[in-house]
C-alpha cells in the first residue's frame, strides 16, 4: 500500500498537470451531490477539491490558469454578445453606479476592520484583495508599499503579509460569493432564478437554439388527396390552389398513371390522381372539401423536408420582397417553400410577403428538401447546423481582445488597464454580436461553448485552488481564525449591499443583478455558479460593465488603502 502511495505521490509531483484533471473530476463529482435542494455546485466543489489536493505542495504554471480563464471569458462573451449591447444602451450607466457602490462598501469594510484589529497596510491590502478576489488590488498595493519610506526588509515583510492575507481570504471570497449568489441570494430575492432568466431570454430573443424539445403543434403539414372534383379534372396545380384559396399552399407531388411526379404549374391533373398538398391546417381542411377524399399514401408522402436558415447575401434577394422572389424565382421554377420566420439585426420580425429583404437578414425556410436547397441559392448563404467550430475566429478574437486589454495608461502613477482577461471577455461580446448580425462566419455550436465555458471556468478554479493551498495553511497558522473571519465580512457585506441596492434602488432583473454583483466583486467563479443555477447566460449581461469598473476601482483602492493604513 505504501508503495502505491509513494508511486502516486511521486508521479503527481513530477506531472502536476494531472492534478488539474483529478481536481476537475472530484469537483464535478462532488458538485452533483445534493442534500435536499442544496448543492455546492461544480465551481465551489472544484475550488475546495483544489485546496485539499493542493496540500501535495505542487505548483501549476500561471500561464495554465490564464489559458483556462481566457477560454471561459471568451465563451461567456460570445454567448451573450447579441443581448449585451442592447442591455448596455438601457442599463450601462446604472451598472457603473451600482459597481461603485459595491466596491466602496467593501473598501470601507476592509478599512474599518483593519483599523479595529490594528492591521498594517500589507495585511489590510491583502484582506481587501482576497475578499474581493482581485489580484490587481494586491499587485498595485504591494508595489505601492515601497512609497511608505520603510526599509527594504520591512517592506518585503509587509508585502509577504499582504500575500498571506490574500491567500487566507481568497478561498472564501471565491467560494462564499459563489454559494451566496447562486443559492442564498435567489431565496432572499424570492425568485425562481431559472424561470426568471428563461422569461427574459424569450423577451430578448435569446435562449438556446440547441434544444431538442418542442410541442406537438405542427403549423405546416402535407396530406394526400384523391382528385374527385370534376371541376378540377384537367386543371393545373395552380388552378387547384386557386380553388382552395388559402395563402402559402402548395402542390408538392402527384401520383398519376402509376408514376410519382413532381409537377410544375402547367402539369394537367387527371381524374383519380393523388395530389399531395402542403399548407396550414385551414388549407388542408379546405382541400378535403375542394379536391377530394384524403388518402393514406406513405410512399407519396415519403419525400424529404428541411428547415434551413439562410442569410440574404444575393443581389437577387436584397432589396426585394418575399412576394417578388416568389413571382420572379421561386414559384416560377417550382420551388415551393415557406418563410417561417425572419431575424433582422438580432431581432425576430414578421416575415410578411411585402417585407423588403435587407443584407444579412436571416430567413428560416421550410419545405421539400429539393425546394429549400434551390431557394437557399437564390437568397444567398445557407447557414446549416454544424458541429464544427470556427476556431480561427475564436483565436483571433482572444488575441485581439487580449492585446487591447493589455494596453496600460498611468494616472497619477497608478497603472490602469482592462487586463487581457477583460479584453478577452469584450472580444467574446463583439464576436458573438458580429455572429448574430453576419451569420456567414464565426460559428461556434452550443456544445462547444459548453465545453469552453465549463472546462475553462473550472480549470481556472482548479489551478487557483491547487496553487493557493500552501498559502492558506501557513496563513491560518500565523494569524488564525481572526483573519479568515475578517475576510468573510469583507466578502459578504458588499454582496448583501449589492443585492438590496440592485433590487430596490436600481431595480435590476434578478439574473442581471446577480451577474452585476459578481462583476463588481470581480469574482468570476461566482458568475459561473450563478449561470449554473440559472441554467442561462443571462447573468453575464450584468457582469461585464461592473467587472470592468470593479477592476479599475479596486486597482486604485490598492493605492488608497496603503496610504490610509500607514
VENRA-V605272 format. One record per pair of residues at least 4 apart in sequence whose ideal C-beta (glycine too) atoms are under 7 Angstrom apart, sorted by sequence separation. I is the first residue (numbers start at 0). J is the second residue. D is the distance in whole Angstrom. If there is no record, write none. Layout:
BEGIN
I&J&D, I&J&D
END
This chain:
BEGIN
0&4&7, 1&5&6, 2&6&6, 3&7&6, 4&8&6, 5&9&6, 6&10&6, 7&11&6, 8&12&6, 9&13&6, 10&14&6, 11&15&7, 17&21&6, 18&22&6, 19&23&6, 20&24&6, 21&25&6, 22&26&6, 23&27&6, 24&28&6, 25&29&6, 26&30&6, 27&31&7, 33&37&7, 39&43&4, 40&44&7, 41&45&6, 42&46&7, 43&47&6, 44&48&6, 45&49&6, 46&50&7, 47&51&6, 48&52&6, 49&53&6, 53&57&7, 59&63&5, 61&65&6, 62&66&6, 63&67&7, 64&68&6, 65&69&6, 66&70&7, 67&71&6, 68&72&6, 69&73&6, 70&74&6, 71&75&6, 72&76&6, 73&77&6, 74&78&6, 75&79&7, 76&80&6, 79&83&5, 82&86&6, 83&87&6, 86&90&5, 87&91&4, 90&94&5, 91&95&7, 92&96&7, 93&97&6, 94&98&6, 95&99&7, 96&100&7, 97&101&7, 98&102&6, 99&103&6, 100&104&6, 101&105&7, 102&106&6, 103&107&6, 104&108&6, 105&109&6, 106&110&6, 107&111&6, 108&112&6, 109&113&6, 110&114&6, 111&115&6, 112&116&6, 118&122&4, 120&124&6, 121&125&6, 122&126&6, 123&127&6, 124&128&6, 125&129&6, 126&130&6, 127&131&6, 134&138&6, 135&139&6, 136&140&6, 137&141&6, 138&142&6, 139&143&6, 140&144&7, 149&153&4, 150&154&7, 151&155&6, 152&156&6, 153&157&6, 154&158&6, 155&159&6, 156&160&7, 157&161&7, 158&162&7, 159&163&6, 160&164&6, 161&165&6, 162&166&6, 163&167&6, 164&168&6, 165&169&6, 168&172&6, 169&173&6, 170&174&6, 171&175&4, 172&176&6, 173&177&6, 174&178&6, 175&179&6, 176&180&6, 177&181&6, 178&182&5, 179&183&5, 180&184&5, 183&187&6, 184&188&6, 191&195&6, 192&196&6, 193&197&6, 194&198&6, 195&199&7, 196&200&6, 197&201&7, 198&202&7, 199&203&6, 234&238&4, 236&240&6, 237&241&6, 238&242&7, 239&243&7, 254&258&7, 262&266&4, 268&272&5, 278&282&3, 280&284&6, 281&285&6, 282&286&6, 283&287&7, 285&289&6, 286&290&5, 296&300&6, 297&301&6, 313&317&7, 319&323&4, 321&325&6, 322&326&7, 323&327&6, 324&328&5, 325&329&5, 326&330&6, 327&331&7, 328&332&6, 342&346&7, 350&354&6, 356&360&5, 366&370&5, 367&371&7, 368&372&6, 369&373&6, 370&374&6, 371&375&6, 374&378&6, 389&393&7, 390&394&6, 391&395&6, 392&396&6, 393&397&6, 394&398&6, 395&399&6, 396&400&6, 397&401&6, 398&402&6, 399&403&7, 400&404&6, 401&405&6, 409&413&7, 417&421&4, 418&422&7, 419&423&6, 420&424&7, 421&425&6, 422&426&6, 423&427&6, 424&428&7, 425&429&6, 426&430&6, 427&431&6, 428&432&6, 429&433&6, 430&434&6, 431&435&7, 432&436&7, 433&437&6, 434&438&7, 443&447&5, 445&449&6, 446&450&7, 447&451&6, 448&452&6, 449&453&6, 450&454&5, 451&455&5, 452&456&6, 453&457&6, 454&458&5, 455&459&6, 456&460&6, 457&461&6, 458&462&7, 459&463&6, 460&464&6, 461&465&6, 462&466&6, 463&467&6, 464&468&7, 467&471&6, 468&472&7, 469&473&7, 470&474&6, 471&475&6, 472&476&6, 473&477&6, 474&478&6, 475&479&7, 478&482&4, 480&484&6, 481&485&6, 482&486&7, 483&487&7, 484&488&7, 485&489&6, 486&490&6, 487&491&6, 488&492&6, 490&494&7, 491&495&6, 492&496&6, 493&497&6, 494&498&6, 495&499&7, 496&500&6, 497&501&6, 498&502&6, 499&503&6, 500&504&5, 501&505&5, 507&511&5, 508&512&7, 509&513&7, 510&514&7, 511&515&6, 512&516&7, 513&517&7, 514&518&6, 515&519&6, 516&520&6, 523&527&7, 524&528&6, 525&529&6, 526&530&6, 527&531&6, 528&532&6, 529&533&6, 533&537&6, 538&542&6, 539&543&7, 541&545&7, 542&546&5, 543&547&7, 544&548&6, 545&549&6, 546&550&7, 547&551&7, 548&552&6, 549&553&6, 550&554&6, 551&555&7, 552&556&6, 555&559&6, 556&560&6, 557&561&7, 558&562&7, 559&563&6, 560&564&6, 561&565&7, 33&38&5, 39&44&5, 59&64&7, 113&118&4, 118&123&5, 128&133&5, 131&136&6, 149&154&5, 179&184&6, 185&190&6, 190&195&5, 200&205&4, 201&206&6, 226&231&6, 234&239&6, 243&248&6, 254&259&5, 278&283&6, 311&316&5, 319&324&6, 324&329&6, 325&330&5, 326&331&7, 329&334&4, 342&347&5, 343&348&5, 366&371&5, 388&393&7, 409&414&6, 410&415&6, 417&422&5, 443&448&6, 500&505&7, 507&512&4, 517&522&5, 520&525&7, 530&535&6, 533&538&6, 11&17&6, 32&38&6, 128&134&7, 200&206&4, 226&232&7, 268&274&7, 276&282&7, 287&293&5, 311&317&6, 375&381&4, 501&507&5, 530&536&6, 11&18&6, 185&192&4, 231&238&7, 252&259&6, 253&260&5, 276&283&7, 329&336&6, 340&347&6, 341&348&6, 364&371&5, 407&414&5, 408&415&6, 434&441&4, 30&38&7, 118&126&7, 128&136&4, 231&239&6, 240&248&5, 316&324&6, 407&415&7, 433&441&6, 474&482&7, 475&483&7, 507&515&6, 517&525&4, 530&538&5, 30&39&6, 113&122&7, 127&136&6, 128&137&4, 145&154&6, 252&261&6, 253&262&5, 341&350&4, 407&416&4, 517&526&4, 529&538&4, 530&539&7, 29&39&7, 30&40&5, 113&123&3, 144&154&5, 240&250&6, 276&286&5, 340&350&6, 364&374&6, 406&416&6, 502&512&7, 30&41&4, 231&242&6, 239&250&6, 364&375&7, 405&416&6, 430&441&6, 501&512&4, 124&136&7, 125&137&6, 128&140&7, 250&262&6, 338&350&4, 350&362&7, 404&416&7, 514&526&6, 517&529&6, 526&538&6, 113&126&7, 124&137&7, 144&157&5, 253&266&7, 255&268&7, 315&328&6, 404&417&4, 526&539&6, 27&41&5, 30&44&4, 109&123&6, 112&126&7, 144&158&6, 236&250&4, 255&269&5, 343&357&7, 404&418&5, 405&419&5, 501&515&6, 26&41&6, 29&44&4, 253&268&7, 404&419&5, 501&516&7, 514&529&6, 124&140&3, 274&290&6, 362&378&6, 404&420&7, 513&529&5, 526&542&5, 109&126&5, 141&158&5, 255&272&4, 321&338&6, 343&360&5, 404&421&5, 405&422&7, 26&44&4, 109&127&4, 254&272&7, 401&419&4, 404&422&2, 498&516&7, 26&45&3, 29&48&7, 253&272&6, 254&273&4, 341&360&6, 342&361&4, 403&422&5, 404&423&7, 497&516&4, 141&161&6, 253&273&7, 341&361&7, 106&127&7, 109&130&6, 140&161&6, 253&274&5, 273&294&6, 341&362&5, 361&382&7, 401&422&5, 23&45&6, 26&48&5, 105&127&7, 400&422&4, 401&423&6, 494&516&6, 497&519&6, 22&45&6, 25&48&4, 121&144&6, 252&275&4, 273&296&6, 340&363&5, 400&423&5, 510&533&6, 518&541&7, 120&144&6, 137&161&6, 250&274&6, 251&275&5, 275&299&6, 338&362&5, 339&363&5, 514&538&3, 518&542&4, 105&130&6, 275&300&6, 400&425&6, 510&535&6, 513&538&5, 514&539&6, 517&542&6, 518&543&7, 521&546&6, 22&48&5, 105&131&6, 236&262&5, 250&276&6, 251&277&5, 273&299&6, 338&364&6, 339&365&5, 397&423&5, 400&426&3, 511&537&7, 514&540&6, 515&541&4, 519&545&4, 22&49&5, 120&147&7, 237&264&5, 337&364&7, 399&426&6, 493&520&6, 510&537&4, 511&538&7, 514&541&4, 515&542&7, 518&545&4, 137&165&5, 236&264&6, 248&276&6, 249&277&5, 336&364&5, 337&365&4, 510&538&5, 514&542&4, 518&546&4, 521&549&5, 235&264&6, 239&268&7, 249&278&7, 321&350&7, 336&365&7, 337&366&6, 397&426&6, 511&540&5, 512&541&6, 519&548&7, 520&549&7, 521&550&6, 22&52&5, 221&251&6, 235&265&6, 236&266&6, 248&278&4, 322&352&4, 336&366&4, 396&426&4, 511&541&4, 515&545&5, 519&549&5, 21&52&6, 235&266&6, 247&278&6, 321&352&5, 322&353&6, 335&366&6, 396&427&7, 518&549&6, 235&267&6, 236&268&7, 247&279&7, 320&352&7, 335&367&7, 521&553&6, 245&278&6, 306&339&7, 320&353&5, 321&354&6, 18&52&6, 233&267&6, 234&268&6, 245&279&7, 248&282&4, 320&354&6, 336&370&5, 396&430&4, 507&541&7, 125&160&7, 129&164&6, 239&274&7, 320&355&5, 321&356&7, 335&370&5, 336&371&6, 121&157&4, 125&161&4, 129&165&4, 232&268&7, 245&281&5, 319&355&7, 334&370&4, 120&157&6, 121&158&6, 124&161&5, 125&162&6, 128&165&5, 132&169&6, 231&268&7, 232&269&7, 245&282&4, 318&355&6, 319&356&6, 119&157&6, 122&160&5, 125&163&7, 126&164&5, 129&167&7, 130&168&5, 232&270&5, 336&374&5, 392&430&7, 18&57&6, 121&160&4, 122&161&7, 125&164&3, 129&168&3, 243&282&6, 317&356&6, 334&373&5, 19&59&7, 121&161&4, 125&165&4, 129&169&4, 132&172&4, 245&285&6, 259&299&6, 316&356&5, 317&357&7, 334&374&5, 119&160&7, 131&172&6, 132&173&5, 317&358&5, 332&373&7, 15&57&4, 122&164&5, 126&168&6, 130&172&5, 226&268&6, 243&285&5, 254&296&7, 12&55&7, 15&58&7, 129&172&5, 243&286&6, 11&55&6, 15&59&6, 226&270&6, 12&57&6, 226&271&6, 254&299&5, 311&356&5, 329&374&6, 11&57&7, 225&271&7, 226&272&5, 243&289&5, 311&357&7, 312&358&7, 8&55&7, 242&289&5, 252&299&6, 311&358&6, 225&273&6, 226&274&6, 311&359&7, 329&377&7, 392&440&6, 310&359&6, 311&360&4, 328&377&5, 392&441&4, 223&273&5, 224&274&5, 252&302&6, 393&443&6, 239&290&6, 251&302&7, 310&361&6, 311&362&7, 389&440&6, 223&275&5, 224&276&6, 389&441&5, 308&361&6, 309&362&5, 324&377&7, 389&442&5, 221&275&6, 222&276&6, 388&442&7, 389&443&6, 221&276&7, 308&363&5, 309&364&6, 388&443&5, 221&277&4, 382&438&5, 388&444&7, 306&363&6, 307&364&5, 385&442&6, 219&277&7, 386&444&6, 219&278&7, 231&290&7, 306&365&5, 380&439&5, 385&444&7, 388&447&5, 219&279&6, 218&279&6, 222&283&5, 228&289&6, 316&377&6, 224&286&5, 228&290&6, 304&366&7, 315&377&5, 316&378&5, 220&283&6, 224&287&7, 228&291&6, 304&367&6, 305&368&4, 316&379&6, 222&286&7, 226&290&6, 227&291&3, 303&367&7, 304&368&6, 307&371&5, 313&377&6, 460&524&5, 226&291&5, 227&292&6, 302&367&6, 303&368&4, 313&378&6, 224&290&4, 225&291&5, 305&371&5, 309&375&5, 313&379&4, 224&291&5, 225&292&5, 311&378&5, 312&379&3, 456&523&7, 224&292&7, 307&375&6, 311&379&5, 312&380&5, 224&293&5, 225&294&5, 264&333&7, 309&378&4, 310&379&5, 223&293&7, 224&294&7, 263&333&5, 309&379&6, 310&380&4, 222&293&6, 223&294&5, 309&380&7, 456&527&4, 309&381&5, 310&382&6, 223&296&4, 309&382&7, 307&381&6, 308&382&4, 223&299&5, 307&383&7, 223&300&6, 359&436&6, 361&438&6, 359&437&5, 221&300&6, 251&335&6, 249&335&4, 247&337&6, 345&435&5, 345&436&7, 344&436&6, 428&543&7, 251&367&6, 85&203&7, 219&337&6, 424&543&6, 50&170&6, 82&203&5, 82&205&5, 46&170&7, 421&546&7, 421&547&6, 46&173&6, 47&174&7, 312&439&7, 46&174&5, 310&438&5, 310&439&6, 421&550&6, 417&547&6, 43&174&5, 418&550&6, 43&177&5, 42&177&5, 43&178&6, 415&551&6, 415&554&6, 40&181&6, 204&345&6, 413&554&7, 204&346&6, 413&555&6, 204&347&6, 37&182&7, 413&558&6, 219&365&6, 209&445&4, 208&445&7, 207&445&6, 81&345&5, 139&413&7, 170&467&6, 169&467&6, 166&467&5, 170&471&6, 166&470&3, 167&471&6, 166&471&5, 163&470&6, 167&474&4, 162&470&7, 166&474&5, 167&475&6, 199&508&6, 163&473&7, 164&474&7, 163&474&4, 167&478&7, 187&498&6, 199&510&6, 171&483&7, 175&487&7, 179&491&7, 195&508&7, 163&477&6, 168&482&7, 172&486&6, 176&490&6, 180&494&7, 184&498&6, 188&502&6, 195&509&5, 196&510&4, 167&482&5, 168&483&7, 171&486&6, 175&490&5, 179&494&5, 195&510&6, 167&483&6, 171&487&5, 175&491&7, 192&509&6, 164&482&6, 168&486&3, 172&490&5, 176&494&6, 192&510&6, 167&486&6, 171&490&6, 190&509&5, 73&393&6, 168&489&7, 188&509&5, 73&396&6, 73&397&5, 185&509&7, 69&397&6, 184&513&6, 69&401&7, 180&513&5, 200&535&6, 180&516&6, 180&517&6, 196&533&4, 200&537&6, 197&535&7, 199&537&6, 196&535&4, 192&532&6, 193&533&5, 176&517&7, 192&533&5, 193&534&5, 196&537&4, 193&535&7, 176&520&6, 83&428&5, 180&525&5, 176&522&5, 80&427&7, 177&524&5, 181&528&4, 72&420&6, 76&424&5, 80&428&4, 84&432&6, 177&525&5, 180&528&7, 181&529&5, 75&424&7, 76&425&7, 80&429&7, 173&522&6, 176&525&4, 180&529&5, 69&419&7, 73&423&5, 76&426&7, 77&427&4, 80&430&7, 81&431&6, 172&522&7, 181&531&7, 182&532&7, 69&420&7, 72&423&5, 76&427&2, 80&431&2, 81&432&6, 173&524&5, 177&528&4, 181&532&4, 68&420&6, 72&424&4, 75&427&6, 76&428&4, 79&431&7, 80&432&4, 73&426&6, 74&427&7, 77&430&6, 78&431&6, 69&423&4, 73&427&4, 77&431&4, 81&435&4, 72&427&6, 76&431&6, 80&435&7, 130&486&5, 129&486&6, 126&485&6, 130&489&3, 126&486&6, 130&490&5, 127&489&7, 126&489&6, 116&481&7, 77&443&6, 116&485&7, 78&448&6, 77&448&7, 112&485&5, 74&448&5, 112&488&6, 74&451&4, 75&452&6, 112&489&7, 74&452&4, 71&451&7, 108&488&6, 109&489&5, 70&451&5, 71&452&6, 74&455&6, 108&489&5, 71&455&3, 105&489&6, 108&492&5, 70&455&4, 71&456&4, 68&455&7, 105&492&6, 67&455&5, 71&459&6, 104&492&6, 105&493&4, 132&520&7, 133&521&5, 104&493&5, 131&520&5, 132&521&6, 131&521&6, 132&522&5, 67&458&4, 68&459&5, 67&459&4, 101&493&5, 104&496&4, 64&459&6, 67&462&7, 101&496&7, 100&496&7, 101&497&4, 64&462&4, 63&462&6, 64&463&7, 100&500&6, 59&462&5, 97&500&7, 97&501&6, 59&465&5, 59&466&6, 57&465&6, 58&466&6, 97&505&5, 49&460&7, 53&464&6, 45&457&5, 49&461&5, 53&465&4, 93&505&5, 52&465&6, 53&466&7, 56&469&6, 42&456&7, 46&460&5, 49&463&7, 50&464&5, 53&467&7, 54&468&5, 143&557&7, 42&457&6, 45&460&5, 49&464&2, 53&468&3, 101&516&6, 135&550&6, 139&554&5, 143&558&5, 41&457&6, 45&461&5, 48&464&7, 49&465&5, 53&469&7, 46&463&7, 50&467&7, 102&519&6, 136&553&5, 140&557&4, 144&561&6, 42&460&6, 46&464&5, 50&468&5, 97&515&6, 101&519&4, 135&553&6, 136&554&6, 139&557&3, 143&561&5, 147&565&5, 45&464&7, 49&468&7, 101&520&6, 135&554&5, 139&558&6, 98&518&7, 133&553&5, 136&556&6, 137&557&7, 140&560&6, 50&471&6, 94&515&6, 98&519&4, 136&557&4, 140&561&5, 97&519&7, 131&553&6, 127&556&6, 26&457&6, 124&557&6, 127&560&6, 23&457&6, 23&458&7, 26&461&7, 124&560&5, 123&560&6, 124&561&6, 23&461&6, 19&458&6, 22&461&4, 120&560&7, 120&561&5, 123&564&5, 19&461&5, 22&464&7, 19&462&6, 22&465&6, 120&564&4, 119&564&7, 120&565&6, 18&465&6, 94&541&7, 98&545&4, 102&549&6, 97&545&6, 95&544&6, 99&548&7, 94&544&4, 98&548&4, 102&552&4, 106&556&5, 110&560&7, 94&545&5, 98&549&5, 102&553&6, 109&560&7, 113&564&6, 91&544&6, 95&548&5, 99&552&7, 110&563&6, 86&540&5, 102&556&7, 79&536&5, 83&540&5, 87&544&7, 78&536&4, 82&540&6, 79&539&5, 83&543&6, 75&536&7, 78&539&7, 79&540&5, 75&539&5, 46&524&7, 42&524&5, 42&527&5, 43&528&7, 42&528&5, 40&528&5, 42&531&7, 41&531&7, 40&531&5
END
